Amino acid sequence: MTIEQRSLPDPLIGSDGRKATTAEQWSGVRRPEILQLFRDHVYGREPVGRPEQIGFHVETKEGFMDGAAIRKRVDIRFEGPGGTGAFRLLLFVPANAAKPAPAFLLINNRGAEVADAERTAVSPFWPADYIVSRGYAAAVFQTEELDPDHDDGFENGVHGIFDPAAKPRSPHAWGTIAAWAWGACRAMDYLETDSDIDPNRVAVIGHSRGGKTALWAGAIDPRFAMVVGNNSGCTGAALSRGKRGETIRDINARFPHWFCETYKSFGGRESELPVDQHMLLSLIAPRALYVSSATEDRWADPESEFLSVIAAEPVYRLFGSEGLGAASLPPADTPVFGGGIGYHIRTGKHNMELSDWRHFIDFADRSM
């Protein structure tokens, strides 16, 4: 199914019917409008940005990765109406490369075992040693330290801290994906304070539900210089209109806590949704964007992920960028690096592997 057959809303045309024709019109009028539409209909409205009460406790240790890295364990602590909370940011900084270093921040939904602080176990899902060897700092946090990944009535985690009295909840109240994205922004708050990190060259990255989160974090926080959504699928990079595999109805049935309540009403009514996911990708312009798929990940629907990238290109062109610059899905394992957007489809299943990271970092080298 082509883009034209999917009858997508035009990201450049506002609610008043006017079309943004300059980067200034996009940034000042249309972009804020689209952000609000996603908050109202999909991810929900977060009740707080950076809390007034936030602090960072840092523990530093040298001698990791055969002397190539310095480890920092950062406890990010905050306070809200419902009490106090904290989550840990694990950070490996290159010891020998020029500083401040660029960084990749992983939103980790795979569990602590893939992000071993002692490096006795290593995982291609988060190849910190390889990231450091390329001159980048490797940062990671665990999603469930911020908010549980099950339907708990939004009583725990950051929901319980920042909107404890919201009962009944607004149909536009933030879901768990938005809570995790809020955490990525708080990790960025810390990275801005670390003299070893270049805050102008931080990429946020995630896989699957973490990829959905990374894309939303990159949309709401322009401090991220690059945004990577790997196998992010439904309500990530993939278009909802005409999508194969997982649909809006499917995802809300299986994960009712991920999004705002309003989103549930669009199951089977995708054409009535005032946004689609190419508009989410467009919110990242003109910053670097990378979307990646896998050949066997039919549930995520690689074609819909790729077409979403293409449909976001008109916004990149407002900033003088071609976007991806490819008209058709490239062969497997053949990355396309365009002017502002990168894409590849990897041979294999729903996963994030070392080959994916090589492409991400290659693109970051030229784009960030």
SERO-4910 file (N, C-alpha, C, O; in steps of 0.05 Angstrom, whole numbers):
BEGIN
 pado doro    nc1    nc2    nc3   cac1   cac2   cac3    cc1    cc2    cc3    oc1    oc2    oc3
  Met    A     17    -24      0      0      0      0     18     25      0     36     27     17
  Thr    A     13     43    -18     29     67    -21     21     88      0      1     86     13
  Ile    A     38    109      2     31    131     20      5    144     12    -12    150     29
  Glu    A      1    148    -14    -23    161    -24    -48    145    -17    -69    156    -10
  Gln    A    -46    118    -18    -69    101    -11    -76    102     18    -98     95     26
  Arg    A    -57    110     35    -62    111     64    -76    137     73    -85    139     96
  Ser    A    -78    156     55    -92    181     61    -83    193     88    -99    197    106
  Leu    A    -57    199     89    -46    210    114    -52    240    117    -53    254     98
  Pro    A    -55    249    142    -57    277    147    -31    291    139     -9    280    144
  Asp    A    -32    314    128     -9    329    119      4    343    144    -10    359    157
  Pro    A     29    336    150     41    349    174     44    379    172     47    392    192
  Leu    A     44    389    148     48    418    144     23    435    146     24    459    149
  Ile    A     -1    422    144    -26    437    143    -38    438    171    -44    417    183
  Gly    A    -42    462    182    -52    466    209    -82    462    211    -95    459    191
  Ser    A    -92    464    235   -120    461    240   -136    484    227   -160    481    223
  Asp    A   -123    506    221   -137    529    208   -136    527    178   -145    545    164
  Gly    A   -124    505    168   -122    501    139    -98    514    126    -93    510    102
  Arg    A    -82    528    142    -59    541    130    -35    522    130    -32    505    147
  Lys    A    -19    525    109      4    508    105     30    522    114     35    544    105
  Ala    A     46    508    130     72    519    137     90    516    113     94    495    103
  Thr    A    102    539    105    119    539     82    148    547     89    165    547     71
  Thr    A    152    554    114    179    561    123    185    546    149    167    537    163
  Ala    A    211    544    155    219    531    180    208    547    204    202    535    224
  Glu    A    207    573    201    196    590    223    167    584    228    159    583    251
  Gln    A    151    582    207    123    576    211    119    548    223    101    544    240
  Trp    A    135    529    215    134    503    226    140    503    256    125    493    272
  Ser    A    162    515    263    172    515    291    154    531    309    150    524    332
  Gly    A    143    553    299    128    571    316     98    564    318     86    571    338
  Val    A     87    551    298     58    547    297     51    517    295     38    506    313
  Arg    A     60    505    274     50    477    268     62    457    287     48    439    297
  Arg    A     88    459    293    100    439    311     87    439    338     80    417    348
  Pro    A     83    461    352     69    461    377     41    449    376     32    435    394
  Glu    A     27    454    353      0    443    350      1    412    348    -16    399    361
  Ile    A     20    401    333     22    372    331     30    360    358     19    339    365
  Leu    A     48    372    372     55    362    399     31    360    416     27    340    430
  Gln    A     14    380    416    -10    380    433    -29    358    424    -42    345    440
  Leu    A    -31    353    398    -49    332    388    -40    305    398    -56    288    405
  Phe    A    -14    300    397     -3    275    408     -7    272    438    -13    250    448
  Arg    A     -5    294    452     -9    293    481    -39    288    487    -45    273    505
  Asp    A    -57    299    471    -85    296    476    -96    269    468   -115    259    480
  His    A    -85    257    446    -97    234    434    -80    208    436    -91    186    432
  Val    A    -54    210    443    -38    186    442    -22    182    468    -28    163    483
  Tyr    A     -2    198    473     16    193    495      7    204    522     15    195    543
  Gly    A    -10    225    521    -20    237    545     -3    262    553     19    266    543
  Arg    A    -14    277    571     -2    302    580     14    297    606      2    291    627
  Glu    A     40    300    605     56    298    629     51    322    647     51    345    637
  Pro    A     47    318    673     39    340    690     63    358    699     59    379    711
  Val    A     87    349    693    111    364    703    133    359    683    136    338    671
  Gly    A    150    380    680    175    377    665    197    370    685    196    351    699
  Arg    A    217    387    685    239    384    705    228    392    732    219    415    736
  Pro    A    228    374    752    217    381    779    234    402    792    258    405    788
  Glu    A    221    418    809    236    437    824    256    424    843    278    434    847
  Gln    A    248    401    854    266    386    871    278    362    856    265    341    853
  Ile    A    302    366    846    316    344    832    346    346    839    357    368    842
  Gly    A    359    323    842    387    323    849    401    299    838    388    279    830
  Phe    A    427    300    836    443    279    824    466    271    844    482    287    853
  His    A    466    245    850    488    234    867    505    217    849    496    197    838
  Val    A    531    224    846    549    211    827    571    195    841    584    205    859
  Glu    A    574    170    833    596    153    842    613    146    818    603    135    799
  Thr    A    639    153    819    657    150    796    679    130    803    689    129    825
  Lys    A    685    113    783    706     93    786    720     89    760    707     87    739
  Glu    A    746     87    760    763     84    736    769     54    732    764     37    749
  Gly    A    782     49    709    793     23    704    775      2    691    779    -22    693
  Phe    A    754     11    677    736     -8    664    744    -11    634    757      6    623
  Met    A    736    -33    623    742    -40    595    772    -38    589    780    -25    570
  Asp    A    788    -51    606    817    -51    604    828    -23    604    847    -16    589
  Gly    A    816     -6    620    826     21    623    815     41    604    822     64    605
  Ala    A    798     32    585    787     50    565    764     67    574    757     86    561
  Ala    A    752     60    597    728     74    606    728     80    635    740     67    652
  Ile    A    715    102    642    709    110    669    679    105    673    662    112    657
  Arg    A    672     92    696    644     86    702    633    107    721    646    115    740
  Lys    A    609    116    715    594    134    733    567    121    738    553    114    720
  Arg    A    561    119    764    534    111    771    520    135    784    529    146    804
  Val    A    499    144    771    486    169    778    458    163    789    441    153    774
  Asp    A    452    169    813    425    167    824    411    194    819    419    214    830
  Ile    A    390    193    803    374    217    797    350    217    816    333    200    813
  Arg    A    350    236    834    329    236    855    311    260    851    320    282    843
  Phe    A    285    256    857    266    278    853    244    275    873    241    255    887
  Glu    A    228    297    874    207    298    894    182    311    882    185    330    866
  Gly    A    159    301    888    134    312    878    112    310    899    118    303    922
  Pro    A     88    317    893     66    317    912     61    290    925     52    289    948
  Gly    A     68    268    912     63    241    922     87    229    936     86    206    944
  Gly    A    109    244    939    132    234    953    157    236    937    160    254    920
  Thr    A    177    219    943    203    220    930    207    196    912    195    175    916
  Gly    A    225    199    893    232    177    875    260    180    865    273    200    869
  Ala    A    270    158    853    297    159    842    300    137    821    286    116    822
  Phe    A    318    141    803    327    119    785    356    123    779    367    145    782
  Arg    A    369    101    770    398    102    766    405    104    737    394     90    720
  Leu    A    423    122    731    435    125    704    463    113    706    480    122    722
  Leu    A    468     93    690    494     80    688    508     92    663    497     93    641
  Leu    A    533    101    667    547    116    647    576    107    645    591    107    665
  Phe    A    585     99    621    613     94    616    624    115    597    614    119    575
  Val    A    645    129    606    656    151    591    683    143    580    699    131    595
  Pro    A    689    148    555    716    141    545    738    155    561    737    179    567
  Ala    A    758    139    569    779    150    586    800    165    570    813    183    580
  Asn    A    804    156    545    826    166    529    819    184    506    836    197    494
  Ala    A    793    185    499    784    201    476    782    230    485    782    237    509
  Ala    A    780    248    465    777    276    470    751    281    485    731    268    479
  Lys    A    751    300    503    727    307    518    721    336    514    739    352    509
  Pro    A    696    344    516    673    327    523    665    308    501    668    314    477
  Ala    A    655    285    508    648    264    489    619    264    482    602    272    499
  Pro    A    612    257    457    584    253    451    574    228    465    590    212    476
  Ala    A    548    224    466    537    201    482    513    189    469    498    203    454
  Phe    A    509    163    474    484    149    467    470    142    494    482    128    511
  Leu    A    445    150    496    429    144    520    408    123    512    390    128    496
  Leu    A    411     98    524    392     77    518    370     76    539    375     76    563
  Ile    A    345     76    529    322     71    546    318     40    546    308     29    527
  Asn    A    326     27    568    328     -2    568    303    -15    579    296    -12    603
  Asn    A    290    -30    562    266    -46    570    272    -75    571    253    -92    573
  Arg    A    297    -83    570    305   -111    569    314   -122    596    320   -146    598
  Gly    A    315   -106    616    324   -116    642    353   -110    648    369   -105    629
  Ala    A    361   -110    673    387   -101    682    409   -120    672    432   -111    670
  Glu    A    403   -144    665    423   -163    656    438   -155    631    461   -163    627
  Val    A    426   -138    615    439   -129    590    456   -104    595    469    -94    577
  Ala    A    455    -93    619    470    -69    625    485    -73    651    481    -59    671
  Asp    A    503    -92    651    519   -100    675    539    -78    682    556    -71    665
  Ala    A    537    -67    705    555    -45    713    583    -55    717    602    -39    715
  Glu    A    587    -80    723    614    -91    728    627   -101    702    651   -106    702
  Arg    A    612   -104    681    621   -114    655    631   -142    656    647   -151    639
  Thr    A    621   -158    675    626   -186    674    609   -200    654    616   -222    644
  Ala    A    587   -188    647    569   -198    626    565   -175    606    561   -152    613
  Val    A    567   -182    580    563   -162    559    541   -171    541    536   -195    537
  Ser    A    528   -152    528    505   -159    511    506   -142    486    511   -118    488
  Pro    A    501   -153    462    500   -137    438    476   -118    438    475    -99    422
  Phe    A    457   -122    456    434   -104    458    444    -76    467    434    -55    458
  Trp    A    463    -76    486    476    -51    495    506    -56    495    517    -61    517
  Pro    A    520    -54    472    548    -60    471    565    -36    480    578    -23    464
  Ala    A    565    -32    506    578     -8    517    608     -7    510    618     15    504
  Asp    A    621    -30    509    650    -30    502    654    -20    474    672     -5    469
  Tyr    A    637    -29    455    639    -20    428    633     10    425    646     24    411
  Ile    A    612     19    439    604     47    438    628     64    447    634     85    435
  Val    A    640     56    470    663     71    480    686     71    461    700     91    457
  Ser    A    691     48    448    713     46    429    710     64    405    729     71    392
  Arg    A    685     72    399    680     91    377    681    120    387    675    138    371
  Gly    A    688    125    412    691    152    422    666    164    434    665    188    439
  Tyr    A    646    147    439    621    157    451    618    147    480    627    125    486
  Ala    A    606    163    496    598    153    523    573    136    520    556    141    502
  Ala    A    571    115    536    549     97    535    533    100    561    543     94    583
  Ala    A    508    109    559    491    113    582    466     96    579    456     91    557
  Val    A    455     88    602    431     71    602    416     74    628    427     79    649
  Phe    A    389     72    626    373     69    650    351     49    645    344     43    622
  Gln    A    341     37    667    321     16    666    293     29    668    287     45    686
  Thr    A    275     22    649    249     34    648    233     30    674    220     48    684
  Glu    A    234      5    685    217     -1    708    226     12    734    212     11    753
  Glu    A    250     23    734    258     39    757    242     65    759    240     77    780
  Leu    A    232     74    736    216     98    735    187     93    738    173    107    753
  Asp    A    177     72    724    148     67    725    144     37    717    157     28    698
  Pro    A    127     23    731    124     -6    726    111    -11    699     94      5    690
  Asp    A    119    -32    686    108    -39    660     85    -59    663     86    -81    651
  His    A     65    -51    678     40    -66    680     19    -47    689     24    -25    698
  Asp    A     -6    -56    686    -29    -38    692    -34    -38    722    -48    -56    732
  Asp    A    -22    -19    736    -25    -17    765    -43      6    773    -44     14    797
  Gly    A    -60     15    754    -77     37    760    -62     64    763    -73     83    774
  Phe    A    -38     65    754    -21     89    755    -16     98    784    -15    122    789
  Glu    A    -14     79    802    -10     86    830     19     87    838     26     98    859
  Asn    A     37     74    823     64     72    831     82     88    812     73    100    792
  Gly    A    109     87    818    128    101    801    122    131    799    111    143    818
  Val    A    131    143    777    128    172    775     99    181    773     93    204    780
  His    A     81    164    764     53    171    764     44    176    793     30    196    798
  Gly    A     51    159    811     43    162    839     56    186    852     45    196    872
  Ile    A     79    194    842     93    217    854     82    244    844     80    263    860
  Phe    A     76    245    818     69    271    807     40    276    801     32    299    797
  Asp    A     23    255    802     -6    260    800    -21    241    818    -39    226    808
  Pro    A    -15    240    844    -27    220    862    -56    224    867    -71    205    874
  Ala    A    -66    249    865    -93    254    872   -112    255    847   -135    261    850
  Ala    A   -101    248    824   -117    251    799   -135    226    796   -129    208    781
  Lys    A   -158    226    810   -177    205    808   -205    217    807   -212    232    826
  Pro    A   -222    211    787   -213    196    764   -193    210    747   -192    235    746
  Arg    A   -177    196    733   -156    208    716   -169    220    691   -190    211    681
  Ser    A   -157    241    681   -165    253    656   -161    233    634   -142    218    634
  Pro    A   -179    233    614   -174    216    590   -149    223    575   -139    208    558
  His    A   -137    247    581   -113    255    568    -88    252    586    -67    261    578
  Ala    A    -92    240    609    -69    238    628    -47    220    616    -53    202    600
  Trp    A    -23    225    623      0    210    612      0    181    619     -8    173    641
  Gly    A      9    165    599     12    136    604     41    129    610     57    147    615
  Thr    A     47    104    610     73     94    618     95    101    598    117    108    606
  Ile    A     89    101    572    109    109    552    118    138    558    141    144    557
  Ala    A     99    155    563    105    183    569    121    185    595    139    203    597
  Ala    A    116    168    614    131    169    640    160    161    635    178    173    646
  Trp    A    164    140    618    192    133    612    206    155    596    230    160    601
  Ala    A    192    167    578    204    189    563    211    212    581    232    225    577
  Trp    A    194    218    601    200    238    621    226    231    635    243    249    640
  Gly    A    231    206    641    256    197    653    280    202    635    301    210    645
  Ala    A    277    198    609    299    203    591    306    233    591    330    240    590
  Cys    A    286    250    594    291    279    595    306    286    621    322    304    622
  Arg    A    299    272    643    313    277    668    342    267    667    360    278    679
  Ala    A    347    245    652    374    236    648    389    257    632    413    262    637
  Met    A    376    270    613    389    291    598    395    315    617    415    328    613
  Asp    A    378    320    636    383    341    656    411    336    669    426    355    672
  Tyr    A    416    311    676    442    305    688    464    308    668    485    320    673
  Leu    A    461    296    644    483    297    624    492    325    618    515    329    611
  Glu    A    473    344    619    480    372    615    500    382    636    515    401    630
  Thr    A    500    370    659    517    380    681    545    366    681    562    375    696
  Asp    A    548    344    666    573    328    667    593    340    647    588    340    623
  Ser    A    615    349    657    635    362    640    648    343    621    661    351    602
  Asp    A    645    316    626    656    296    607    639    292    583    647    278    564
  Ile    A    614    302    583    594    297    562    589    323    547    586    344    559
  Asp    A    588    321    520    580    343    504    549    343    502    537    326    488
  Pro    A    536    362    516    506    361    516    493    368    489    469    363    486
  Asn    A    509    377    470    499    383    444    500    359    425    492    361    402
  Arg    A    511    337    435    514    313    418    506    288    434    521    269    438
  Val    A    481    288    443    470    265    457    448    253    440    429    267    432
  Ala    A    450    227    436    429    212    421    413    196    441    425    183    459
  Val    A    387    195    437    370    178    454    361    155    436    353    159    413
  Ile    A    361    131    447    356    107    431    340     87    447    342     85    471
  Gly    A    323     72    433    307     51    446    298     30    425    298     35    401
  His    A    292      7    436    282    -16    419    254    -23    427    247    -24    451
  Ser    A    236    -29    408    209    -38    413    194    -17    429    192      6    421
  Arg    A    184    -24    453    171     -4    470    190     18    478    182     41    481
  Gly    A    216     11    481    236     31    486    240     49    462    246     73    465
  Gly    A    236     39    438    238     55    414    215     75    412    219     98    404
  Lys    A    191     66    419    168     85    420    175    107    440    169    131    434
  Thr    A    187    100    462    193    119    483    214    139    473    212    163    478
  Ala    A    235    129    460    256    146    450    246    166    430    253    190    430
  Leu    A    228    158    412    216    176    393    200    198    406    201    221    398
  Trp    A    184    190    426    168    210    440    186    229    457    182    253    457
  Ala    A    207    218    469    226    235    484    240    255    466    243    278    472
  Gly    A    248    245    442    260    263    423    241    284    412    250    306    405
  Ala    A    216    278    411    196    297    401    192    319    422    190    343    415
  Ile    A    190    312    448    184    332    468    209    347    478    206    368    490
  Asp    A    233    336    473    257    349    484    277    354    462    291    335    453
  Pro    A    279    378    452    297    384    429    326    384    437    344    388    420
  Arg    A    333    379    463    361    377    470    374    352    459    398    351    456
  Phe    A    358    331    452    370    307    440    377    313    411    360    320    395
  Ala    A    403    310    405    413    317    378    406    296    358    406    301    334
  Met    A    401    271    367    395    249    349    375    231    364    377    227    388
  Val    A    357    219    349    336    202    360    335    176    343    334    177    319
  Val    A    336    153    357    337    127    344    314    110    354    311    105    378
  Gly    A    297    102    335    275     83    342    280     56    327    277     55    303
  Asn    A    287     36    343    293     10    331    269     -9    334    261    -14    357
  Asn    A    259    -20    312    236    -39    313    214    -28    331    202    -42    347
  Ser    A    208     -2    328    189     11    346    160      6    339    142      8    356
  Gly    A    154     -1    314    128    -11    306    104      7    313    106     32    310
  Cys    A     82     -5    322     57      9    326     60     30    348     70     25    369
  Thr    A     52     54    341     54     78    358     82     85    364     88    100    383
  Gly    A    101     74    347    128     83    346    132     97    320    120    118    314
  Ala    A    149     85    303    154     97    276    133     89    256    129    103    236
  Ala    A    120     66    259    102     55    239     76     71    236     64     79    256
  Leu    A     68     75    211     42     88    206     20     71    217     21     46    216
  Ser    A     -1     84    228    -24     69    238    -44     63    216    -56     42    215
  Arg    A    -47     82    197    -65     78    175    -53     57    155    -31     60    146
  Gly    A    -68     36    150    -59     15    132    -38     -4    144    -26    -19    129
  Lys    A    -34     -3    169    -13    -19    182    -21    -49    182    -44    -56    186
  Arg    A      0    -65    178     -3    -94    182      8   -101    209     22    -86    222
  Gly    A      2   -126    218     12   -134    245     -3   -120    267    -27   -119    266
  Glu    A     12   -110    286     -1    -98    310    -15    -72    303     -4    -55    289
  Thr    A    -39    -69    313    -55    -45    307    -60    -30    334    -53    -38    355
  Ile    A    -73     -7    331    -80      9    355    -98     -7    373    -94     -6    398
  Arg    A   -117    -22    363   -134    -39    380   -118    -60    394   -122    -65    418
  Asp    A   -100    -73    380    -83    -94    391    -66    -83    414    -65    -95    436
  Ile    A    -53    -61    409    -33    -51    429    -47    -41    454    -36    -44    476
  Asn    A    -70    -30    451    -85    -20    475    -97    -43    491   -101    -41    515
  Ala    A   -104    -65    477   -115    -88    491    -93   -102    507    -98   -111    530
  Arg    A    -69   -104    496    -47   -118    510    -33   -100    530    -24   -110    551
  Phe    A    -32    -75    525    -17    -56    542    -34    -31    548    -28    -10    538
  Pro    A    -55    -34    563    -73    -12    568    -61     11    583    -73     33    583
  His    A    -38      7    594    -25     29    610     -5     45    595      4     66    605
  Trp    A      1     38    570     22     52    555     14     80    547     31     98    546
  Phe    A    -11     84    540    -19    109    527    -43    122    543    -53    110    562
  Cys    A    -51    145    534    -74    158    548   -100    143    540   -102    129    520
  Glu    A   -120    147    556   -146    133    553   -159    140    526   -172    124    514
  Thr    A   -156    165    517   -168    174    492   -159    157    469   -174    152    450
  Tyr    A   -134    148    469   -123    132    447   -139    107    442   -141     97    419
  Lys    A   -150     95    463   -165     70    460   -189     73    442   -197     54    429
  Ser    A   -200     97    440   -224    101    424   -218    100    394   -237    100    378
  Phe    A   -193     99    386   -186     99    358   -180     71    347   -171     69    325
  Gly    A   -184     51    363   -181     24    354   -200     18    331   -225     20    336
  Gly    A   -191     11    308   -208      7    285   -218     33    272   -232     32    252
  Arg    A   -209     55    282   -217     82    272   -193     99    266   -193    123    270
  Glu    A   -172     86    256   -146    100    251   -150    124    233   -136    144    237
  Ser    A   -167    122    214   -170    145    195   -182    170    208   -180    191    197
  Glu    A   -193    167    232   -205    189    246   -185    202    265   -191    223    276
  Leu    A   -163    189    270   -143    200    288   -131    225    275   -123    224    251
  Pro    A   -129    247    289   -119    272    276    -89    272    270    -79    291    258
  Val    A    -75    252    279    -46    249    274    -40    221    264    -57    203    266
  Asp    A    -16    218    253     -5    191    248     24    193    253     35    215    258
  Gln    A     38    170    253     65    170    265     86    184    248    107    190    259
  His    A     81    189    223    100    206    208    101    234    219    121    248    217
  Met    A     79    242    232     79    268    245     96    268    270    107    289    278
  Leu    A     97    245    284    115    243    307    144    246    297    160    260    309
  Leu    A    151    232    275    178    234    265    185    262    256    207    271    259
  Ser    A    165    276    245    170    303    236    176    322    258    190    342    254
  Leu    A    167    316    283    173    333    306    203    333    313    212    351    328
  Ile    A    218    314    302    247    313    308    263    330    289    286    337    296
  Ala    A    252    338    267    265    355    248    273    382    261    258    392    277
  Pro    A    296    393    254    316    384    234    338    366    246    359    362    234
  Arg    A    334    357    271    354    340    283    356    313    270    339    305    254
  Ala    A    378    298    276    383    272    264    362    252    273    357    250    297
  Leu    A    352    236    255    332    216    261    341    190    248    349    190    225
  Tyr    A    339    168    263    346    142    251    323    122    258    316    119    282
  Val    A    313    109    238    292     88    242    303     62    230    314     62    208
  Ser    A    300     40    245    310     15    236    289     -7    240    273     -6    259
  Ser    A    289    -26    221    269    -48    221    284    -75    219    309    -75    218
  Ala    A    269    -96    220    280   -123    216    262   -139    197    238   -137    198
  Thr    A    275   -155    180    260   -169    159    238   -188    170    217   -191    157
  Glu    A    243   -200    193    223   -219    203    204   -207    224    189   -221    236
  Asp    A    206   -181    227    190   -168    248    164   -158    235    159   -134    233
  Arg    A    147   -177    227    122   -169    213    103   -155    231     86   -139    222
  Trp    A    103   -161    257     85   -149    277     90   -118    278     71   -103    280
  Ala    A    115   -111    276    122    -82    275    116    -70    248    109    -46    246
  Asp    A    117    -86    226    111    -77    199    132    -58    188    129    -34    188
  Pro    A    155    -69    178    176    -53    167    167    -34    145    177    -11    143
  Glu    A    148    -42    127    139    -25    106    127      1    118    131     23    107
  Ser    A    111     -2    139     98     21    151    118     39    165    114     63    166
  Glu    A    139     27    176    160     43    188    175     59    167    180     83    170
  Phe    A    181     46    144    195     60    123    178     82    111    188    105    107
  Leu    A    153     76    104    136     97     92    132    120    111    128    143    101
  Ser    A    132    116    137    130    137    156    153    157    154    150    181    155
  Val    A    177    145    150    201    162    146    197    179    121    203    203    122
  Ile    A    188    167     99    185    182     74    164    204     78    168    226     67
  Ala    A    143    199     93    122    218     96    130    241    114    117    262    115
  Ala    A    152    238    129    162    259    147    181    278    132    187    300    142
  Glu    A    189    270    108    209    286     94    202    314     87    219    332     88
  Pro    A    176    321     81    169    349     75    177    368     97    184    391     91
  Val    A    176    359    122    184    377    144    215    381    144    224    403    148
  Tyr    A    229    360    139    259    362    137    266    381    114    286    396    116
  Arg    A    251    380     92    258    397     70    254    427     76    267    444     64
  Leu    A    236    433     95    233    461    103    259    472    115    264    496    114
  Phe    A    275    454    126    301    462    138    324    458    119    347    460    127
  Gly    A    319    453     93    340    451     74    352    423     72    374    420     61
  Ser    A    339    403     84    349    376     84    332    359     65    308    363     63
  Glu    A    344    339     53    328    321     36    313    300     52    296    286     41
  Gly    A    320    297     78    308    275     93    324    249     88    348    249     91
  Leu    A    310    228     81    323    203     75    334    203     46    356    194     41
  Gly    A    317    211     27    326    212     -1    325    186    -15    339    182    -35
  Ala    A    309    167     -5    305    141    -18    276    136    -23    259    141     -5
  Ala    A    269    128    -47    241    125    -54    229     97    -47    205     95    -45
  Ser    A    246     77    -44    236     50    -39    252     37    -17    275     45    -11
  Leu    A    240     17     -5    253      3     17    280     -9      8    280    -24    -12
  Pro    A    302     -3     21    328    -12     12    331    -42     17    316    -54     33
  Pro    A    351    -55      4    356    -83     10    364    -87     39    374    -68     52
  Ala    A    360   -111     49    367   -116     76    397   -112     81    414   -118     64
  Asp    A    403   -101    105    431    -97    114    446    -77     97    470    -78     95
  Thr    A    431    -59     84    443    -38     68    432    -11     77    412     -1     68
  Pro    A    446      2     97    435     27    108    435     49     87    452     51     70
  Val    A    416     67     90    414     91     74    418    115     93    402    118    112
  Phe    A    438    131     88    443    155    104    436    179     87    450    186     68
  Gly    A    414    192     93    405    216     79    414    241     93    430    240    111
  Gly    A    402    263     85    408    288     97    390    294    120    370    308    118
  Gly    A    397    282    143    381    286    167    367    260    177    361    258    201
  Ile    A    363    241    159    349    216    167    365    192    157    375    192    134
  Gly    A    368    172    174    380    146    166    360    124    170    342    126    186
  Tyr    A    364    102    155    346     79    156    360     54    148    377     55    130
  His    A    354     32    161    362      6    150    342    -15    160    328    -12    180
  Ile    A    341    -37    144    326    -61    152    346    -83    155    359    -90    136
  Arg    A    348    -95    179    367   -116    184    354   -143    180    331   -148    185
  Thr    A    370   -162    169    361   -189    167    358   -201    195    376   -200    211
  Gly    A    334   -212    201    330   -224    227    305   -216    240    286   -206    228
  Lys    A    305   -221    266    280   -219    282    279   -192    298    297   -175    295
  His    A    259   -190    314    254   -167    331    275   -166    353    273   -180    373
  Asn    A    295   -149    348    318   -148    367    334   -124    360    329   -110    341
  Met    A    355   -119    377    375    -98    371    402   -111    374    409   -121    395
  Glu    A    418   -110    352    443   -125    351    466   -107    346    463    -83    341
  Leu    A    490   -118    348    514   -102    344    515    -89    316    524    -66    313
  Ser    A    505   -103    296    505    -91    269    487    -67    268    493    -47    254
  Asp    A    465    -67    283    448    -43    285    464    -19    296    464      3    286
  Trp    A    478    -25    318    494     -4    332    515      7    313    521     31    313
  Arg    A    528    -10    297    548      1    278    536     21    260    548     42    255
  His    A    512     16    249    499     35    231    491     60    246    495     82    236
  Phe    A    480     57    270    472     81    286    496    100    290    494    124    286
  Ile    A    519     88    298    542    104    304    555    116    279    565    138    279
  Asp    A    555    100    257    564    111    232    548    136    224    559    156    215
  Phe    A    522    134    228    505    157    221    510    180    240    510    203    232
  Ala    A    513    174    266    519    195    285    545    209    279    547    234    283
  Asp    A    565    195    270    591    207    263    588    229    243    603    249    243
  Arg    A    569    227    225    566    247    204    543    266    209    541    287    195
  Ser    A    526    260    228    502    276    231    499    291    258    481    308    261
  Met    A    516    285    277    512    296    304    536    312    313    536    323    335
***
